[in-house]
Amino acid sequence: MRSWRNYAYPHDTERPGLLAEHGATAWSDEVDLARTGPYRHPTGIAVLPMNTLPDHEHMFHGDLTPEELGDDSGRKVYTPAEWCDRVCRQTAAIAEAGGTVTILAHPLCIKIADDWATFERLCGFVARFPSVTATQAVERLEATPDAARVASAPDR
């Protein structure tokens, strides 16, 4: 095992150290829209934060509807097209800053939302950018001392 992504975001304070002790070099359980790429956790493991809006929490699909959510939830949830627009803008801003984009898009959410139309649009957009594996992102982190920089884009 070289990288770790939990099913959900919860993790305890011990996990990063345990992963590093057992040889994992990359961990991706964090959502941080302010990050433009990976950074080093104090335990030494590289963190690859999901730095665009995750679809499950921010895109209407299935039971996550405007009616179900209500007006006063305070939660920002968008139509599939609006979510995709935001993720595309976030992707472009991170790439322009020289960062590494990590998108969390669940196939089932996208299928339910609009029968893959949003996913096809998103894939068409991100295809214009170079892609890297988790291993390559860690290697880039080693080579870039300021890779832990934080974005300041207002639409993040």
ChimeraX commands (.cxc) that place a marker at each C-alpha (Angstrom):
marker #1 position 0.00,0.00,0.00 radius 0.5
marker #1 position 1.43,3.35,-1.04 radius 0.5
marker #1 position -1.58,5.66,-0.75 radius 0.5
marker #1 position -4.75,5.83,1.33 radius 0.5
marker #1 position -8.21,7.26,0.75 radius 0.5
marker #1 position -10.85,6.52,3.35 radius 0.5
marker #1 position -14.48,5.98,2.37 radius 0.5
marker #1 position -15.51,9.08,4.30 radius 0.5
marker #1 position -13.56,12.01,5.66 radius 0.5
marker #1 position -13.41,11.11,9.37 radius 0.5
marker #1 position -10.06,10.10,10.74 radius 0.5
marker #1 position -8.38,10.19,14.11 radius 0.5
marker #1 position -5.09,11.82,15.04 radius 0.5
marker #1 position -3.28,8.46,14.91 radius 0.5
marker #1 position -4.05,7.60,11.27 radius 0.5
marker #1 position -1.39,9.72,9.51 radius 0.5
marker #1 position 1.38,8.30,11.69 radius 0.5
marker #1 position 0.15,4.72,11.33 radius 0.5
marker #1 position -0.05,5.08,7.54 radius 0.5
marker #1 position 3.47,6.54,7.39 radius 0.5
marker #1 position 4.84,3.80,9.68 radius 0.5
marker #1 position 3.41,1.15,7.35 radius 0.5
marker #1 position 4.91,2.62,4.21 radius 0.5
marker #1 position 2.14,4.79,2.82 radius 0.5
marker #1 position 3.52,7.87,1.10 radius 0.5
marker #1 position 0.24,9.65,0.27 radius 0.5
marker #1 position -3.01,10.23,2.13 radius 0.5
marker #1 position -6.16,11.86,0.75 radius 0.5
marker #1 position -8.88,12.14,3.40 radius 0.5
marker #1 position -8.96,15.92,3.70 radius 0.5
marker #1 position -11.12,18.48,1.92 radius 0.5
marker #1 position -9.38,21.88,1.83 radius 0.5
marker #1 position -10.46,24.24,-0.90 radius 0.5
marker #1 position -7.72,26.69,0.06 radius 0.5
marker #1 position -4.91,24.29,-0.88 radius 0.5
marker #1 position -3.43,24.32,-4.36 radius 0.5
marker #1 position -1.73,20.97,-3.95 radius 0.5
marker #1 position -0.15,18.40,-1.68 radius 0.5
marker #1 position 1.68,19.23,1.51 radius 0.5
marker #1 position 3.60,17.36,4.20 radius 0.5
marker #1 position 1.81,16.30,7.36 radius 0.5
marker #1 position 4.01,16.56,10.49 radius 0.5
marker #1 position 4.33,12.74,10.44 radius 0.5
marker #1 position 6.01,12.96,7.02 radius 0.5
marker #1 position 3.20,11.54,4.90 radius 0.5
marker #1 position 2.14,13.61,1.90 radius 0.5
marker #1 position -1.44,14.90,2.09 radius 0.5
marker #1 position -3.27,15.20,-1.24 radius 0.5
marker #1 position -6.28,17.27,-0.22 radius 0.5
marker #1 position -9.42,17.25,-2.28 radius 0.5
marker #1 position -9.26,20.90,-3.26 radius 0.5
marker #1 position -12.43,21.27,-5.31 radius 0.5
marker #1 position -16.06,20.98,-4.19 radius 0.5
marker #1 position -16.90,17.29,-3.59 radius 0.5
marker #1 position -20.02,16.30,-5.49 radius 0.5
marker #1 position -21.70,14.26,-2.75 radius 0.5
marker #1 position -22.12,17.22,-0.42 radius 0.5
marker #1 position -22.40,20.05,-2.96 radius 0.5
marker #1 position -24.41,18.74,-5.93 radius 0.5
marker #1 position -28.11,17.96,-5.97 radius 0.5
marker #1 position -28.70,14.26,-6.68 radius 0.5
marker #1 position -31.00,11.51,-5.43 radius 0.5
marker #1 position -32.49,12.51,-2.07 radius 0.5
marker #1 position -30.32,15.63,-1.88 radius 0.5
marker #1 position -32.86,17.99,-3.41 radius 0.5
marker #1 position -33.66,21.67,-2.79 radius 0.5
marker #1 position -36.94,20.59,-1.14 radius 0.5
marker #1 position -35.21,18.08,1.14 radius 0.5
marker #1 position -32.42,20.50,2.05 radius 0.5
marker #1 position -34.70,23.43,2.91 radius 0.5
marker #1 position -33.92,27.12,2.78 radius 0.5
marker #1 position -32.16,27.57,6.11 radius 0.5
marker #1 position -29.61,24.74,6.11 radius 0.5
marker #1 position -26.72,27.09,5.32 radius 0.5
marker #1 position -25.24,24.37,3.13 radius 0.5
marker #1 position -24.12,25.37,-0.38 radius 0.5
marker #1 position -25.53,22.84,-2.85 radius 0.5
marker #1 position -25.72,23.36,-6.59 radius 0.5
marker #1 position -27.38,21.91,-9.67 radius 0.5
marker #1 position -25.09,19.51,-11.55 radius 0.5
marker #1 position -24.30,22.22,-14.13 radius 0.5
marker #1 position -23.52,24.81,-11.42 radius 0.5
marker #1 position -21.37,22.32,-9.50 radius 0.5
marker #1 position -19.45,21.45,-12.66 radius 0.5
marker #1 position -18.95,25.15,-13.47 radius 0.5
marker #1 position -17.48,25.74,-10.02 radius 0.5
marker #1 position -15.21,22.70,-10.16 radius 0.5
marker #1 position -13.99,23.73,-13.61 radius 0.5
marker #1 position -13.20,27.26,-12.35 radius 0.5
marker #1 position -11.44,25.81,-9.29 radius 0.5
marker #1 position -9.47,23.42,-11.50 radius 0.5
marker #1 position -8.36,26.21,-13.85 radius 0.5
marker #1 position -7.32,28.46,-10.94 radius 0.5
marker #1 position -5.30,25.72,-9.25 radius 0.5
marker #1 position -3.64,24.69,-12.52 radius 0.5
marker #1 position -2.85,28.34,-13.31 radius 0.5
marker #1 position -1.18,28.62,-9.90 radius 0.5
marker #1 position 0.97,25.58,-10.74 radius 0.5
marker #1 position -0.87,23.35,-8.29 radius 0.5
marker #1 position -2.23,19.83,-8.29 radius 0.5
marker #1 position -6.01,19.43,-8.51 radius 0.5
marker #1 position -7.75,16.62,-6.64 radius 0.5
marker #1 position -11.40,16.15,-7.61 radius 0.5
marker #1 position -13.79,13.93,-5.69 radius 0.5
marker #1 position -16.61,12.87,-8.01 radius 0.5
marker #1 position -18.67,9.80,-7.17 radius 0.5
marker #1 position -19.90,7.83,-10.19 radius 0.5
marker #1 position -23.24,6.99,-8.57 radius 0.5
marker #1 position -23.98,10.63,-7.63 radius 0.5
marker #1 position -23.24,11.77,-11.17 radius 0.5
marker #1 position -25.25,8.93,-12.74 radius 0.5
marker #1 position -28.27,9.72,-10.56 radius 0.5
marker #1 position -27.96,13.48,-11.08 radius 0.5
marker #1 position -28.06,13.58,-14.87 radius 0.5
marker #1 position -27.11,10.23,-16.40 radius 0.5
marker #1 position -23.40,11.09,-16.82 radius 0.5
marker #1 position -23.83,14.43,-18.65 radius 0.5
marker #1 position -21.99,16.36,-15.91 radius 0.5
marker #1 position -19.23,13.76,-15.69 radius 0.5
marker #1 position -18.67,13.83,-19.45 radius 0.5
marker #1 position -18.50,17.63,-19.37 radius 0.5
marker #1 position -16.11,17.59,-16.40 radius 0.5
marker #1 position -13.86,14.99,-18.03 radius 0.5
marker #1 position -13.82,16.99,-21.25 radius 0.5
marker #1 position -12.69,20.06,-19.31 radius 0.5
marker #1 position -9.99,18.40,-17.19 radius 0.5
marker #1 position -8.61,16.51,-20.21 radius 0.5
marker #1 position -6.87,19.71,-21.30 radius 0.5
marker #1 position -4.65,19.62,-18.21 radius 0.5
marker #1 position -1.82,17.17,-17.52 radius 0.5
marker #1 position -2.69,14.43,-15.05 radius 0.5
marker #1 position -0.51,12.85,-12.39 radius 0.5
marker #1 position -0.77,9.80,-10.16 radius 0.5
marker #1 position -0.57,10.07,-6.38 radius 0.5
marker #1 position 3.05,8.85,-6.61 radius 0.5
marker #1 position 3.88,11.58,-9.11 radius 0.5
marker #1 position 2.18,14.22,-6.94 radius 0.5
marker #1 position 4.37,13.14,-4.01 radius 0.5
marker #1 position 7.46,13.33,-6.23 radius 0.5
marker #1 position 6.46,16.86,-7.29 radius 0.5
marker #1 position 6.05,17.78,-3.63 radius 0.5
marker #1 position 9.62,16.65,-2.97 radius 0.5
marker #1 position 10.88,18.83,-5.83 radius 0.5
marker #1 position 8.83,21.94,-4.99 radius 0.5
marker #1 position 9.63,23.51,-1.62 radius 0.5
marker #1 position 6.64,25.87,-1.74 radius 0.5
marker #1 position 4.11,23.19,-2.69 radius 0.5
marker #1 position 2.19,23.74,0.54 radius 0.5
marker #1 position 1.09,27.17,-0.63 radius 0.5
marker #1 position -2.51,28.16,-0.04 radius 0.5
marker #1 position -4.68,29.67,-2.74 radius 0.5
marker #1 position -6.44,32.97,-2.30 radius 0.5
marker #1 position -8.91,32.76,-5.18 radius 0.5
marker #1 position -12.23,34.25,-3.98 radius 0.5
marker #1 position -14.41,31.65,-5.73 radius 0.5
marker #1 position -12.86,28.72,-3.92 radius 0.5
marker link #1:1,2 radius 0.2
marker link #1:2,3 radius 0.2
marker link #1:3,4 radius 0.2
marker link #1:4,5 radius 0.2
marker link #1:5,6 radius 0.2
marker link #1:6,7 radius 0.2
marker link #1:7,8 radius 0.2
marker link #1:8,9 radius 0.2
marker link #1:9,10 radius 0.2
marker link #1:10,11 radius 0.2
marker link #1:11,12 radius 0.2
marker link #1:12,13 radius 0.2
marker link #1:13,14 radius 0.2
marker link #1:14,15 radius 0.2
marker link #1:15,16 radius 0.2
marker link #1:16,17 radius 0.2
marker link #1:17,18 radius 0.2
marker link #1:18,19 radius 0.2
marker link #1:19,20 radius 0.2
marker link #1:20,21 radius 0.2
marker link #1:21,22 radius 0.2
marker link #1:22,23 radius 0.2
marker link #1:23,24 radius 0.2
marker link #1:24,25 radius 0.2
marker link #1:25,26 radius 0.2
marker link #1:26,27 radius 0.2
marker link #1:27,28 radius 0.2
marker link #1:28,29 radius 0.2
marker link #1:29,30 radius 0.2
marker link #1:30,31 radius 0.2
marker link #1:31,32 radius 0.2
marker link #1:32,33 radius 0.2
marker link #1:33,34 radius 0.2
marker link #1:34,35 radius 0.2
marker link #1:35,36 radius 0.2
marker link #1:36,37 radius 0.2
marker link #1:37,38 radius 0.2
marker link #1:38,39 radius 0.2
marker link #1:39,40 radius 0.2
marker link #1:40,41 radius 0.2
marker link #1:41,42 radius 0.2
marker link #1:42,43 radius 0.2
marker link #1:43,44 radius 0.2
marker link #1:44,45 radius 0.2
marker link #1:45,46 radius 0.2
marker link #1:46,47 radius 0.2
marker link #1:47,48 radius 0.2
marker link #1:48,49 radius 0.2
marker link #1:49,50 radius 0.2
marker link #1:50,51 radius 0.2
marker link #1:51,52 radius 0.2
marker link #1:52,53 radius 0.2
marker link #1:53,54 radius 0.2
marker link #1:54,55 radius 0.2
marker link #1:55,56 radius 0.2
marker link #1:56,57 radius 0.2
marker link #1:57,58 radius 0.2
marker link #1:58,59 radius 0.2
marker link #1:59,60 radius 0.2
marker link #1:60,61 radius 0.2
marker link #1:61,62 radius 0.2
marker link #1:62,63 radius 0.2
marker link #1:63,64 radius 0.2
marker link #1:64,65 radius 0.2
marker link #1:65,66 radius 0.2
marker link #1:66,67 radius 0.2
marker link #1:67,68 radius 0.2
marker link #1:68,69 radius 0.2
marker link #1:69,70 radius 0.2
marker link #1:70,71 radius 0.2
marker link #1:71,72 radius 0.2
marker link #1:72,73 radius 0.2
marker link #1:73,74 radius 0.2
marker link #1:74,75 radius 0.2
marker link #1:75,76 radius 0.2
marker link #1:76,77 radius 0.2
marker link #1:77,78 radius 0.2
marker link #1:78,79 radius 0.2
marker link #1:79,80 radius 0.2
marker link #1:80,81 radius 0.2
marker link #1:81,82 radius 0.2
marker link #1:82,83 radius 0.2
marker link #1:83,84 radius 0.2
marker link #1:84,85 radius 0.2
marker link #1:85,86 radius 0.2
marker link #1:86,87 radius 0.2
marker link #1:87,88 radius 0.2
marker link #1:88,89 radius 0.2
marker link #1:89,90 radius 0.2
marker link #1:90,91 radius 0.2
marker link #1:91,92 radius 0.2
marker link #1:92,93 radius 0.2
marker link #1:93,94 radius 0.2
marker link #1:94,95 radius 0.2
marker link #1:95,96 radius 0.2
marker link #1:96,97 radius 0.2
marker link #1:97,98 radius 0.2
marker link #1:98,99 radius 0.2
marker link #1:99,100 radius 0.2
marker link #1:100,101 radius 0.2
marker link #1:101,102 radius 0.2
marker link #1:102,103 radius 0.2
marker link #1:103,104 radius 0.2
marker link #1:104,105 radius 0.2
marker link #1:105,106 radius 0.2
marker link #1:106,107 radius 0.2
marker link #1:107,108 radius 0.2
marker link #1:108,109 radius 0.2
marker link #1:109,110 radius 0.2
marker link #1:110,111 radius 0.2
marker link #1:111,112 radius 0.2
marker link #1:112,113 radius 0.2
marker link #1:113,114 radius 0.2
marker link #1:114,115 radius 0.2
marker link #1:115,116 radius 0.2
marker link #1:116,117 radius 0.2
marker link #1:117,118 radius 0.2
marker link #1:118,119 radius 0.2
marker link #1:119,120 radius 0.2
marker link #1:120,121 radius 0.2
marker link #1:121,122 radius 0.2
marker link #1:122,123 radius 0.2
marker link #1:123,124 radius 0.2
marker link #1:124,125 radius 0.2
marker link #1:125,126 radius 0.2
marker link #1:126,127 radius 0.2
marker link #1:127,128 radius 0.2
marker link #1:128,129 radius 0.2
marker link #1:129,130 radius 0.2
marker link #1:130,131 radius 0.2
marker link #1:131,132 radius 0.2
marker link #1:132,133 radius 0.2
marker link #1:133,134 radius 0.2
marker link #1:134,135 radius 0.2
marker link #1:135,136 radius 0.2
marker link #1:136,137 radius 0.2
marker link #1:137,138 radius 0.2
marker link #1:138,139 radius 0.2
marker link #1:139,140 radius 0.2
marker link #1:140,141 radius 0.2
marker link #1:141,142 radius 0.2
marker link #1:142,143 radius 0.2
marker link #1:143,144 radius 0.2
marker link #1:144,145 radius 0.2
marker link #1:145,146 radius 0.2
marker link #1:146,147 radius 0.2
marker link #1:147,148 radius 0.2
marker link #1:148,149 radius 0.2
marker link #1:149,150 radius 0.2
marker link #1:150,151 radius 0.2
marker link #1:151,152 radius 0.2
marker link #1:152,153 radius 0.2
marker link #1:153,154 radius 0.2
marker link #1:154,155 radius 0.2
marker link #1:155,156 radius 0.2
view
